[in-house]
Structure formats: C-alpha cells, structure tokens
Amino acid sequence: MQVGVGYLFLDIHDLNRDIWQKEHRFENELNFKHKFGESWKFHNRNRFEWRFRESRNGWTFRSRSRYEMRYQLSMGRLKSVYANNEFFWDHEINQFSENRLVPVGLQFDLGESCDVTLFYMIQSIRQFNPSGWNQNHILGTHLNIQF
C-alpha cells in the first residue's frame, strides 16, 4: 500500500473560446499493488482532488479510481503491456462525470532510468444535455525519467 499527496497547477487554453484558465489541485491518494506470479501485476489508484478552477470561482471535489493489469515482458525494448480503466466521481452532482478506458498500452525501455509509454485511450465525458456522453479517441505517450 502507498499513500501520496500532491499539488498540481494547470494553465488550460480553451481553444473554442480562445481563453486561458488557471486550475489548482490538491490531491490525496491511496494505492494498492499486487503481483500474480512473475509477470502479472495489479494496481489500484484511488485519488481525491480538491480543485479550484477560475471558470467556476470556487472549489469543487472529485474522486478518481483507476484499476490496471500489467504483463511484464522481456522482448527487446518492450517492457510491458497493460490495460486500465479510470472512473471519475463528481461530488458536486453525485454522479460519474468521466471515464478513461485504456484497452492497450505498451511500455518501452529507453535506458537505465528512462522509458516511454504509448497508449490508446477512449475518454468518455458526461454532457448535461440530451446527448449524454461525448467520446474522445486518444493516442498518447508518457515519457518517464527517474532521478
């Protein structure tokens, strides 16, 4: 089990309205990990966020819970293959507000303290109109450097 705290500052550019908006986030998280044999790993991240967004003029609160299965490999630079799903619960409206499904992700070793992750994500965001949910299809990367 791991416990974490953090702070995140974002300056977000809304392309539709061509304005910049600041956001401050204070985060607490509780994480669980379990290994199945030599190759399979399960990870559960539970995060609670206090968010101050300029666009809302006040604090909002949300919970995020991500479940991930990862298979460790030894195939050249390919280090692991994984899938995960993250649920967002908005405490203001008492509903799920977002879901991020990663059906496949690949982690590649770039060196002793560096790796890159490539993933495909389906992001579903609740819309408060008759259409219900909007989806975004995302090809993403993460660059991880350990100091």
Backbone hydrogen bonds in HBPLUS format (Angstrom, degrees):
<---DONOR---> <-ACCEPTOR-->    atom                        ^
c    i                          cat <-CA-CA->   ^        H-A-AA   ^      H-
h    n   atom  resd res      DA  || num        DHA   H-A  angle D-A-AA Bond
n    s   type  num  typ     dist DA aas  dist angle  dist       angle   num
A0002-GLN N   A0031-ASN O   2.90 MM  29  4.97 154.6  1.97 137.5 143.6     1
A0031-ASN N   A0002-GLN O   2.80 MM  29  4.97 169.1  1.81 149.0 152.5     2
A0004-GLY N   A0029-GLU O   2.89 MM  25  5.02 158.2  1.94 142.8 144.1     3
A0029-GLU N   A0004-GLY O   2.80 MM  25  5.02 149.7  1.89 147.8 146.0     4
A0006-GLY N   A0027-GLU O   2.87 MM  21  4.98 143.6  2.00 141.8 142.3     5
A0027-GLU N   A0006-GLY O   2.83 MM  21  4.98 169.0  1.84 143.5 144.5     6
A0008-LEU N   A0025-ARG O   2.86 MM  17  5.03 153.3  1.93 143.9 149.9     7
A0025-ARG N   A0008-LEU O   2.83 MM  17  5.03 150.2  1.92 155.0 160.1     8
A0010-LEU N   A0023-GLU O   2.87 MM  13  5.05 165.5  1.89 152.6 155.8     9
A0023-GLU N   A0010-LEU O   2.83 MM  13  5.05 149.0  1.93 150.7 150.6    10
A0012-ILE N   A0021-GLN O   2.77 MM   9  5.19 153.0  1.84 162.5 153.1    11
A0021-GLN N   A0012-ILE O   2.78 MM   9  5.19 155.6  1.84 145.6 153.9    12
A0014-ASP N   A0019-ILE O   2.79 MM   5  5.40 162.5  1.82 177.4 171.9    13
A0018-ASP N   A0014-ASP O   2.73 MM   4  5.46 118.8  2.10 143.2 161.3    14
A0019-ILE N   A0014-ASP O   3.30 MM   5  5.40 145.2  2.43 134.4 141.7    15
A0054-GLU N   A0022-LYS O   3.03 MM  32  5.60 170.8  2.04 171.5 170.1    16
A0024-HIS N   A0052-PHE O   2.90 MM  28  5.13 159.1  1.94 144.4 151.0    17
A0052-PHE N   A0024-HIS O   2.83 MM  28  5.13 162.9  1.86 151.9 157.7    18
A0026-PHE N   A0050-TRP O   2.93 MM  24  5.18 159.1  1.98 148.9 155.7    19
A0050-TRP N   A0026-PHE O   2.89 MM  24  5.18 164.8  1.92 154.8 160.0    20
A0028-ASN N   A0048-PHE O   3.06 MM  20  5.38 156.3  2.12 150.4 157.9    21
A0048-PHE N   A0028-ASN O   2.83 MM  20  5.38 161.9  1.87 159.7 165.6    22
A0030-LEU N   A0046-ASN O   2.88 MM  16  5.28 152.3  1.95 148.2 156.7    23
A0046-ASN N   A0030-LEU O   3.06 MM  16  5.28 145.1  2.19 135.2 145.8    24
A0032-PHE N   A0044-ASN O   2.84 MM  12  5.11 159.4  1.89 148.0 155.1    25
A0044-ASN N   A0032-PHE O   2.82 MM  12  5.11 162.8  1.85 155.7 158.4    26
A0034-HIS N   A0042-PHE O   2.93 MM   8  5.16 153.5  2.00 147.1 149.2    27
A0042-PHE N   A0034-HIS O   2.76 MM   8  5.16 167.9  1.77 164.2 167.7    28
A0036-PHE N   A0040-TRP O   2.80 MM   4  4.99 163.0  1.83 137.6 143.4    29
A0040-TRP N   A0036-PHE O   3.34 MM   4  4.99 144.6  2.48 154.3 147.1    30
A0072-GLN N   A0039-SER O   2.80 MM  33  4.81 169.6  1.82 140.9 143.8    31
A0041-LYS N   A0070-ARG O   2.84 MM  29  5.10 150.5  1.92 150.6 157.0    32
A0070-ARG N   A0041-LYS O   2.86 MM  29  5.10 154.7  1.93 150.9 156.7    33
A0043-HIS N   A0068-GLU O   2.95 MM  25  5.14 155.7  2.01 146.5 150.8    34
A0068-GLU N   A0043-HIS O   2.86 MM  25  5.14 150.9  1.94 156.6 162.7    35
A0045-ARG N   A0066-ARG O   2.90 MM  21  5.12 156.1  1.96 144.8 152.4    36
A0066-ARG N   A0045-ARG O   2.80 MM  21  5.12 160.5  1.84 150.2 156.8    37
A0047-ARG N   A0064-ARG O   2.74 MM  17  5.03 168.8  1.75 155.6 159.6    38
A0064-ARG N   A0047-ARG O   2.72 MM  17  5.03 157.4  1.77 153.4 157.6    39
A0049-GLU N   A0062-ARG O   2.84 MM  13  5.42 174.6  1.84 170.3 172.1    40
A0062-ARG N   A0049-GLU O   3.13 MM  13  5.42 154.6  2.20 144.7 151.3    41
A0051-ARG N   A0060-THR O   2.83 MM   9  5.17 177.3  1.83 158.6 159.0    42
A0060-THR N   A0051-ARG O   2.76 MM   9  5.17 151.7  1.84 148.0 157.9    43
A0056-ARG N   A0053-ARG O   2.97 MM   3  5.42 149.1  2.06 111.9 121.1    44
A0057-ASN N   A0053-ARG O   3.10 MM   4  6.29 132.1  2.34 150.3 164.2    45
A0091-HIS N   A0061-PHE O   3.11 MM  30  5.61 156.1  2.17 140.7 146.5    46
A0063-SER N   A0089-TRP O   2.90 MM  26  5.08 156.5  1.96 144.7 151.9    47
A0089-TRP N   A0063-SER O   2.81 MM  26  5.08 165.5  1.83 150.0 154.9    48
A0065-SER N   A0087-PHE O   2.99 MM  22  5.35 155.2  2.06 148.4 156.3    49
A0087-PHE N   A0065-SER O   2.90 MM  22  5.35 160.1  1.94 146.3 147.1    50
A0067-TYR N   A0085-ASN O   2.96 MM  18  5.56 158.7  2.01 153.3 156.3    51
A0085-ASN N   A0067-TYR O   3.02 MM  18  5.56 146.7  2.13 147.1 157.6    52
A0069-MET N   A0083-ALA O   3.03 MM  14  5.68 161.0  2.07 165.9 172.0    53
A0083-ALA N   A0069-MET O   3.04 MM  14  5.68 152.9  2.12 158.8 166.9    54
A0071-TYR N   A0081-VAL O   2.78 MM  10  5.33 170.5  1.79 166.7 170.0    55
A0081-VAL N   A0071-TYR O   3.03 MM  10  5.33 152.8  2.10 143.3 151.0    56
A0073-LEU N   A0079-LYS O   2.76 MM   6  5.09 175.7  1.76 138.9 137.4    57
A0075-MET N   A0078-LEU O   3.48 MM   3  5.30 168.2  2.50 158.2 155.2    58
A0078-LEU N   A0075-MET O   3.13 MM   3  5.30 146.4  2.25 137.0 129.9    59
A0109-ASP N   A0077-ARG O   2.69 MM  32  4.98 162.1  1.72 149.2 152.0    60
A0079-LYS N   A0107-GLN O   2.69 MM  28  5.42 158.4  1.74 153.5 160.1    61
A0080-SER N   A0107-GLN O   3.34 MM  27  5.18 152.2  2.43 132.3 134.8    62
A0107-GLN N   A0080-SER O   2.94 MM  27  5.18 167.3  1.95 151.8 151.8    63
A0082-TYR N   A0105-GLY O   2.96 MM  23  5.10 155.9  2.01 139.5 143.9    64
A0105-GLY N   A0082-TYR O   2.85 MM  23  5.10 125.7  2.15 148.7 152.2    65
A0084-ASN N   A0102-VAL O   2.92 MM  18  5.14 154.3  1.99 137.4 145.8    66
A0102-VAL N   A0084-ASN O   2.81 MM  18  5.14 175.2  1.81 154.4 155.4    67
A0086-GLU N   A0100-ARG O   2.92 MM  14  5.08 152.6  1.99 132.8 141.9    68
A0100-ARG N   A0086-GLU O   2.89 MM  14  5.08 159.5  1.94 146.6 153.1    69
A0088-PHE N   A0098-GLU O   2.94 MM  10  5.05 148.5  2.04 161.9 153.0    70
A0097-SER N   A0088-PHE O   2.95 MM   9  5.70 154.5  2.01 140.2 148.5    71
A0090-ASP N   A0095-GLN O   2.93 MM   5  5.68 163.3  1.95 167.8 163.5    72
A0094-ASN N   A0090-ASP O   2.86 MM   4  5.65 122.3  2.20 140.5 157.3    73
A0126-ARG N   A0097-SER O   2.94 MM  29  5.07 175.2  1.95 138.2 139.8    74
A0099-ASN N   A0124-SER O   2.86 MM  25  5.11 147.8  1.96 147.5 155.0    75
A0124-SER N   A0099-ASN O   2.79 MM  25  5.11 170.0  1.80 159.0 162.5    76
A0101-LEU N   A0122-ILE O   3.01 MM  21  5.17 168.7  2.02 147.6 145.0    77
A0122-ILE N   A0101-LEU O   2.77 MM  21  5.17 160.4  1.81 152.9 159.6    78
A0120-TYR N   A0104-VAL O   3.16 MM  16  6.02 160.5  2.20 175.7 177.7    79
A0106-LEU N   A0118-LEU O   2.76 MM  12  5.28 163.9  1.79 161.4 167.1    80
A0118-LEU N   A0106-LEU O   2.86 MM  12  5.28 158.9  1.91 154.9 160.8    81
A0108-PHE N   A0116-VAL O   2.77 MM   8  5.32 174.0  1.77 165.8 167.2    82
A0116-VAL N   A0108-PHE O   2.93 MM   8  5.32 154.4  2.00 149.4 157.5    83
A0110-LEU N   A0114-CYS O   2.87 MM   4  5.31 156.7  1.92 140.1 141.8    84
A0146-GLN N   A0113-SER O   2.88 MM  33  5.14 166.0  1.90 150.1 153.9    85
A0115-ASP N   A0144-ASN O   2.99 MM  29  5.32 153.9  2.06 145.6 153.4    86
A0144-ASN N   A0115-ASP O   2.85 MM  29  5.32 173.5  1.86 163.8 165.4    87
A0117-THR N   A0142-HIS O   2.81 MM  25  4.99 158.3  1.86 147.3 153.6    88
A0142-HIS N   A0117-THR O   2.90 MM  25  4.99 140.9  2.05 135.5 143.2    89
A0119-PHE N   A0140-GLY O   2.95 MM  21  5.27 156.5  2.01 143.4 144.7    90
A0140-GLY N   A0119-PHE O   2.85 MM  21  5.27 166.2  1.87 150.8 155.5    91
A0121-MET N   A0138-ILE O   2.78 MM  17  4.99 164.0  1.81 151.3 156.3    92
A0138-ILE N   A0121-MET O   2.83 MM  17  4.99 173.1  1.83 156.1 157.9    93
A0123-GLN N   A0136-ASN O   2.87 MM  13  5.06 162.2  1.91 156.2 158.5    94
A0136-ASN N   A0123-GLN O   2.79 MM  13  5.06 151.8  1.87 145.6 155.2    95
A0125-ILE N   A0134-ASN O   2.84 MM   9  5.32 161.7  1.87 156.6 162.3    96
A0134-ASN N   A0125-ILE O   2.91 MM   9  5.32 165.6  1.93 151.2 153.0    97
A0127-GLN N   A0132-GLY O   2.57 MM   5  5.21 166.8  1.59 169.7 168.9    98
A0132-GLY N   A0129-ASN O   3.21 MM   3  6.07 163.9  2.24 128.9 132.0    99
